């Protein structure tokens, strides 16, 4: 009977011991392996490892930005194009901002489930999207989180005819402005 009780406890202990504790600042590789799947365009654990072996698209470890091209067949199993940026807030906590451009990739309607912002708290990613994105910019907008500098272009998706001549597709519309991080949240500055 003791053996039956000890075995599950050892399994739980081994599982906890193998889970890496992440702390700020987080590298791109650690972010790719630890962020929730929805923040990395639906990549599976196996797809994430494949992606990190090849690193297709624009993988900028120095500036902690990624632009993964959705039509890349090399490494990973992302469901769409991905724009990701990491930075630290004024408390030194890593912020991960991501946008999966599914409307551009698969023609699906723009949705708020394509944009996420996470803050690393006590070794875990906490979804802070609604608290930190500016209310005047719909979450269904596109966000180029991989852009250089502190200003991140954003705008609404534009409907267009599908490439196959049937149905609708979406492409990036003109940037309506930029968002930038200040005082613990993103702020919006309209174009012009």
RONULUM-482503 format. One record per residue: residue in three letters; x, y, z of N, C-alpha, C in turn. Coordinates in steps of 0.2 Angstrom, whole numbers, plus 5000, padded with zeros to 4 digits. Example, Ala and Ser with C-alpha at 12.3 -4.5 7.8 and 13.67 -1.06 7.14 Angstrom:
2
ALA506649725039506249785039506649845039 SER506449895035506849955036506450005039 
***
This chain:
192
UNK500449945000500050005000500450065000 UNK501050065004501450125004501750144997 UNK501950094993502250104987501750134982 UNK501050114983500550154979500450224981 UNK500550244987500550314989501150354987 UNK501750324988502350354986502450374979 UNK502250324975502350334967502050394965 UNK501350414966501050474964501450534967 UNK501650534973501950594976502650604972 UNK503050554971503650564967503550594960 UNK502950564957502850594950502650674951 UNK502250694956502150764957502750804958 UNK503150774962503750814964504250814958 UNK504250764954504750764948504450814943 UNK503750814942503450864938503650934940 UNK503550954946503651024949504351034948 UNK504850994949505551004949505751024942 UNK505450994937505651004930505351064927 UNK504851094930504551154927505051214929 UNK505351244924505751304925505451364928 UNK505751394933505451454935505751514931 UNK505351554928505551604924505551674928 UNK506051714927506051774930506251834925 UNK506051894927506151954922506951964923 UNK507251984917506951994911506951924907 UNK506551914903506451844900506751854893 UNK507051804891507351794884506751784879 UNK506851794873506351774868506251694868 UNK506851654868506751584868506351564874 UNK506451594880506051574886505351594885 UNK505251654882504551674881504151624876 UNK504451604871504151564866503951494869 UNK504451474874504251404877503751414883 UNK503651474886503251474892502651514891 UNK502551554886501951594885501351554884 UNK500751574886500151534884500151524876 UNK499851474873499851454866499551514862 UNK499051544865498651594861499151654860 UNK499651664864500051724863500651704858 UNK500651644856501151624851500851594845 UNK500251624843499951604837499751524837 UNK499551504843499351434843499851384843 UNK500551394843501051344843500951294848 UNK501051234846501051174851501751174854 UNK501851134860502551134863503051104858 UNK502851054854503351024849503451084844 UNK502951114841503051174836503551224839 UNK503451244845503851294848504651274848 UNK504751204850505451184849505651184842 UNK505251164837505451164830505651234828 UNK505151284830505351354828505951374831 UNK506151364837506751384840507351354837 UNK507351294834507851264831508051294824 UNK507551324821507651354814507551434815 UNK507151454819506951534820506851564813 UNK506351544810506151574803505851644805 UNK505851684800505551754800506051794803 UNK505851854806506351904809506351884817 UNK506851854819506951844826507551884828 UNK507351934832507851984835507951974842 UNK508451934844508551924851508751984855 UNK509252024852509452084855508952134857 UNK508452144852507952194853507252164856 UNK507352094857506752054859506152064856 UNK506152054849505552054845505552004840 UNK504951984838504851924833504351954828 UNK504451934821503951934816504051874813 UNK503551824815503551754812503051764806 UNK503251744800502851744794502451684794 UNK501751694793501251644794501351594788 UNK501651604783501651554777502351524777 UNK502751534783503351494783503251424784 UNK503651384780503551314781504151284785 UNK504551324787505151304791505051314798 UNK504951254802504951264809504351294812 UNK504051254817503451284821502851264817 UNK502351274821501651254818501151314820 UNK501451374819501051434821500451434816 UNK499851454819499251464815499251524810 UNK499651574812499651634808500251674809 UNK500351724805500851774806500851794814 UNK501451814816501451834823501951894824 UNK501751944828502151994830502151994838 UNK502851994840502951984847503452034850 UNK503352064855503852104858503852094866 UNK504552094868504652094876504952154878 UNK504752174884505052234887504952234895 UNK505252274898505152274906504752334907 UNK504252334912503952394914504352424920 UNK504052474923504452514928504552474934 UNK504252424935504352384941504852324939 UNK505152324933505552274931505252204929 UNK504652204928504252144926504252144919 UNK504352084916504352074909503652084906 UNK503552114901502852124897502952094890 UNK502552044889502552014882501852034878 UNK501952074873501452094869501452054862 UNK500852024860500851984854500152004850 UNK500251994844499651994839499751944834 UNK499251894834499251844828498851874823 UNK499151884817498751914812498351864808 UNK497851824811497451774808497051804802 UNK496751864803496351894797496751894791 UNK497351914792497851924786497951854783 UNK498051804788498351744786497751694783 UNK497151694786496651644784496051674782 UNK495951744782495351774780494851774785 UNK494951754791494451754796494351824798 UNK493751834801493551904803494051924809 UNK494251994809494652014815494352004821 UNK494751984826494451964833494851994838 UNK494652004844495052024850495451964852 UNK495351904850495651844853496351844849 UNK496551884845497151884841497651934845 UNK497451964850497952014853497952004860 UNK498551994863498651984870499252024873 UNK499252044879499752074883499852034890 UNK500452004891500551974897501052004901 UNK500952004908501452024913501751964917 UNK502351964918502651904922502651924929 UNK502251884933502151894940502251824943 UNK502751824948502951774952503051704948 UNK503451714942503551664938503051634933 UNK502451674933501951654929501651714924 UNK501451694918501151744914500451764916 UNK500351824917499651854919499351894913 UNK498751874911498451914905498251984908 UNK498552034905498352104907498052144901 UNK497952104896497752144890497252194891 UNK496652184894496152234894496252294899 UNK496752274904496952334908497452374905 UNK497852354900498352394898498352424890 UNK497852394886497752424880497352484880 UNK497452534876497052594876496352574874 UNK495752604877495152584876494852614869 UNK495252664866495052694860495252654854 UNK495652604855495952554850495652484851 UNK495152464846494852404847495452344847 UNK495252294851495752244852495752204845 UNK495252204841495252174835495652214829 UNK496052264831496452294827497152254826 UNK497552274821498152244820498652284824 UNK499152254826499752284830500352264828 UNK500852304826501452284824501952284829 UNK501952234834502352244840503052234839 UNK503252204833503952194831504252264829 UNK503952314828504252374825504752404830 UNK505252434826505852464830505552524834 UNK505952544839505752604843505252584848 UNK505052644851504552634856503752644854 UNK503652664848503052674845502852614841 UNK502252584842501952524839501452544835 UNK501452544828500952554823500352504825 UNK499752534824499152494824498652524819 UNK498152484818497552504814497052454813 UNK496552464809496052414808496152374802 UNK495952314802496052274796495552294790 UNK495752294784495352314778495052254775 UNK494452254773494152194770494252204762 UNK494452144759494552144752494352084749 UNK494252074742494052014739494651964741 UNK494451894742494851844743495251834736 UNK495851804737496351794732496051744727 UNK495651694729495351644725494751674721 UNK494551734722493951764719493351754723 UNK493351714728492751694732492851724739 UNK492251754741492251774748492751834750 UNK492751854756493151904758493851884761 UNK494251934761494951924765495051984768 UNK495651984772495752044776496552064775 UNK496652124774497352144774497452204779 UNK498052224781498152284785497952344782 UNK497552384785497352444783497852494785 UNK497752554783498252604785498252614792 UNK498852634795498952644802498552704804 UNK498152694809497752754812498152794817 UNK498752764819499152794824499652744827 UNK499852764833500352714837500152714844 UNK500352654847500352644854501052644857 UNK501052674863501752674867501652654874 UNK502052624877502052614884502252664889 UNK501852684894502052734899501552724905 UNK501852734911501452734917501052664918 UNK501352614916501052544917500452524912 UNK500452564906499952544901500152574894 UNK499852544889499952574882499452634882 UNK499752684878499352744877499352754869 UNK498752784867498652794860498852864857 UNK499152874852499252934848499052924841 UNK498452964839498252954833498752984828 UNK498652964821499052984816498953054814 UNK499453094813499353164810499353214815 
***
